[in-house]
Amino acid sequence: MSRARRAADFPLVAGRRAMVSVIGDGRADADSIAYRTARKLGRLLVDAGLRVVSGGLGGVMRAALCGARESERYHEGDTVAVLPTLRYEDANSFADIVIATGLGHLRNGIVANSDLLIVVGGGAGTLSEMCFAWNYQRPLIALEQAGGIGARYAGRMLDGEPRGAGADWNSVLSAASPEAAVQTALRLLRPPGDDTALKP
């Protein structure tokens, strides 16, 4: 497949490439369901013309950026790492753009400021990112197969506050597979009234 791409091929939000954060278990090893799921997800997101953001370290963060690099549609700039440290060298080797915040766990609020987040397992740190995203009114999709905090909240609200009027989601949405998660993401990111712009 040719790597040549036109601007019209990309899912756009406010005139720019849409960005999806993949969050989850930072200690997942390469043989785990969470790691394999995040790697496939990263590839599918870039296949669909999206950019991939993560916390830039190991586990799910590494897997998502690795998978993104494996896409035939990958170009430099498609992977973004938002680090908790000030050390650029702490980023995994699959990050094109590295933002070394020095903010520790507070950097989770930056990771959560993407256009949409997909949850792959995880624990308390992942939950903090989910809470930031919920307060920012960013859509959340959880892959149940990966377990962890994502599976626990799939299909549930994080609190008693519904999303804004007309929102397509009022809970953490559940996806049964990476493919389903990407299709849901494309639907949620599609501009109102546009049925074609975000098809991969």
C-alpha positions as CSV (number, residue, x, y, z in Angstrom):
1,M,0.0,0.0,0.0
2,S,1.3,3.5,-0.9
3,R,2.3,5.7,2.0
4,A,1.3,8.8,0.1
5,R,-1.6,10.4,1.8
6,R,-3.8,13.4,1.2
7,A,-5.2,15.7,3.9
8,A,-8.7,14.5,3.0
9,D,-7.7,11.0,4.1
10,F,-7.3,12.0,7.7
11,P,-10.0,12.3,10.4
12,L,-10.0,16.0,11.3
13,V,-11.1,17.7,14.4
14,A,-11.2,21.5,14.2
15,G,-9.1,21.4,11.1
16,R,-6.3,19.2,12.5
17,R,-5.5,15.5,12.7
18,A,-7.6,13.8,15.4
19,M,-5.5,12.4,18.4
20,V,-6.4,9.4,20.4
21,S,-4.8,8.5,23.7
22,V,-4.3,4.9,24.6
23,I,-4.1,4.4,28.3
24,G,-3.7,1.4,30.5
25,D,-1.3,-1.0,32.3
26,G,2.2,0.5,32.3
27,R,3.7,-2.8,33.5
28,A,2.1,-5.2,31.0
29,D,4.6,-7.5,29.4
30,A,4.8,-8.4,25.7
31,D,3.0,-11.7,26.2
32,S,0.0,-10.2,28.1
33,I,-3.4,-9.7,26.6
34,A,-3.2,-6.0,27.4
35,Y,0.0,-5.5,25.6
36,R,-1.1,-7.5,22.5
37,T,-4.4,-5.6,22.5
38,A,-2.8,-2.2,22.7
39,R,-0.3,-3.1,20.0
40,K,-3.0,-4.1,17.6
41,L,-5.0,-1.0,18.6
42,G,-2.2,1.3,17.8
43,R,-1.8,-0.1,14.3
44,L,-5.5,0.1,13.6
45,L,-5.7,3.7,14.8
46,V,-3.0,4.8,12.4
47,D,-4.5,2.7,9.7
48,A,-7.7,4.8,10.2
49,G,-5.7,8.1,9.9
50,L,-5.5,8.9,13.6
51,R,-2.5,10.0,15.7
52,V,-1.7,8.0,18.8
53,V,-0.8,9.5,22.2
54,S,0.4,7.7,25.3
55,G,2.3,8.3,28.5
56,G,5.4,7.3,26.6
57,L,6.8,4.7,29.0
58,G,6.4,0.9,29.1
59,G,3.6,-1.7,29.0
60,V,0.4,-0.5,27.1
61,M,2.1,2.9,26.4
62,R,4.9,1.2,24.6
63,A,2.7,-1.3,22.8
64,A,0.3,1.3,21.4
65,L,3.2,3.4,19.9
66,C,4.9,0.2,18.6
67,G,1.7,-0.9,16.9
68,A,1.2,2.6,15.4
69,R,4.7,2.4,13.9
70,E,3.7,-0.9,12.3
71,S,0.9,0.6,10.3
72,E,1.4,0.8,6.5
73,R,-0.1,4.3,6.8
74,Y,2.5,5.4,9.5
75,H,4.4,8.6,9.0
76,E,6.7,10.4,11.4
77,G,4.7,12.4,13.8
78,D,2.0,9.8,14.3
79,T,3.2,8.8,17.8
80,V,3.3,11.2,20.7
81,A,4.7,10.5,24.2
82,V,3.7,12.7,27.2
83,L,6.3,11.8,29.9
84,P,6.0,12.3,33.7
85,T,9.7,13.1,33.9
86,L,12.0,15.8,32.5
87,R,14.2,13.2,30.8
88,Y,13.5,12.9,27.1
89,E,15.5,9.6,27.1
90,D,12.8,8.0,29.3
91,A,10.5,7.8,26.3
92,N,10.1,4.4,24.7
93,S,11.8,4.0,21.3
94,F,8.5,4.2,19.3
95,A,7.7,7.9,20.2
96,D,8.2,10.4,17.4
97,I,7.3,13.5,19.5
98,V,8.3,13.5,23.1
99,I,6.9,16.0,25.6
100,A,8.9,15.8,28.9
101,T,6.6,17.5,31.4
102,G,8.3,16.9,34.7
103,L,4.9,16.8,36.2
104,G,4.9,13.3,37.6
105,H,1.4,11.8,37.9
106,L,-0.1,15.3,37.0
107,R,0.9,14.7,33.4
108,N,-2.1,12.3,33.3
109,G,-4.2,15.4,32.8
110,I,-2.3,16.2,29.6
111,V,-2.6,12.6,28.3
112,A,-6.3,12.9,28.9
113,N,-6.7,16.0,26.8
114,S,-6.8,14.1,23.5
115,D,-9.9,14.1,21.3
116,L,-10.8,10.6,22.7
117,L,-9.3,8.0,25.0
118,I,-9.2,4.2,24.7
119,V,-8.6,2.2,27.9
120,V,-6.6,-1.1,27.9
121,G,-6.5,-2.5,31.4
122,G,-4.8,-0.4,34.0
123,G,-5.1,0.5,37.6
124,A,-5.1,3.7,39.7
125,G,-3.0,5.8,37.3
126,T,-5.2,4.8,34.4
127,L,-8.3,5.7,36.5
128,S,-6.9,9.2,37.2
129,E,-6.6,9.7,33.4
130,M,-10.1,8.5,32.9
131,C,-11.3,11.0,35.6
132,F,-9.5,13.8,33.9
133,A,-11.0,12.8,30.5
134,W,-14.5,12.6,32.1
135,N,-14.2,16.1,33.5
136,Y,-12.9,17.4,30.1
137,Q,-15.9,15.7,28.4
138,R,-13.7,13.5,26.3
139,P,-15.2,10.2,25.1
140,L,-13.8,7.1,26.8
141,I,-13.9,3.6,25.3
142,A,-12.8,0.6,27.3
143,L,-11.6,-2.7,25.9
144,E,-13.2,-5.3,28.2
145,Q,-10.9,-8.1,27.0
146,A,-7.9,-6.4,28.6
147,G,-9.4,-6.5,32.1
148,G,-8.2,-4.0,34.8
149,I,-9.8,-0.7,35.6
150,G,-11.1,-0.3,32.0
151,A,-13.2,-3.5,32.2
152,R,-14.5,-2.5,35.6
153,Y,-15.9,0.8,34.3
154,A,-16.9,-0.4,30.8
155,G,-20.6,0.6,30.3
156,R,-20.7,2.6,33.5
157,M,-20.6,6.3,34.4
158,L,-17.7,7.5,36.5
159,D,-20.0,9.6,38.6
160,G,-23.6,10.7,38.6
161,E,-23.1,13.6,36.2
162,P,-24.3,12.8,32.6
163,R,-22.5,14.2,29.7
164,G,-23.8,17.4,27.9
165,A,-27.1,17.5,26.0
166,G,-26.8,15.7,22.7
167,A,-23.7,13.8,23.6
168,D,-23.3,10.4,21.9
169,W,-22.1,8.9,25.1
170,N,-23.1,9.0,28.7
171,S,-20.8,6.3,30.1
172,V,-17.5,4.7,29.5
173,L,-18.3,2.9,26.2
174,S,-17.4,-0.8,26.0
175,A,-15.7,-2.4,23.0
176,A,-15.2,-6.1,22.5
177,S,-12.1,-5.8,20.3
178,P,-9.6,-3.3,19.0
179,E,-11.5,-3.2,15.7
180,A,-14.7,-2.3,17.5
181,A,-13.0,0.4,19.5
182,V,-11.6,2.1,16.4
183,Q,-15.0,2.0,14.6
184,T,-16.6,3.5,17.7
185,A,-13.9,6.2,17.9
186,L,-14.4,7.1,14.2
187,R,-18.2,7.4,14.8
188,L,-17.7,9.7,17.8
189,L,-15.1,11.9,16.1
190,R,-17.1,12.3,12.9
191,P,-18.3,15.9,12.5
192,P,-22.0,16.4,12.9
193,G,-23.9,15.6,9.7
194,D,-20.9,14.0,8.0
195,D,-21.4,10.3,7.3
196,T,-18.2,9.8,5.3
197,A,-15.3,11.9,6.5
198,L,-14.0,9.6,9.2
199,K,-14.2,6.2,7.4
200,P,-10.8,4.5,7.3
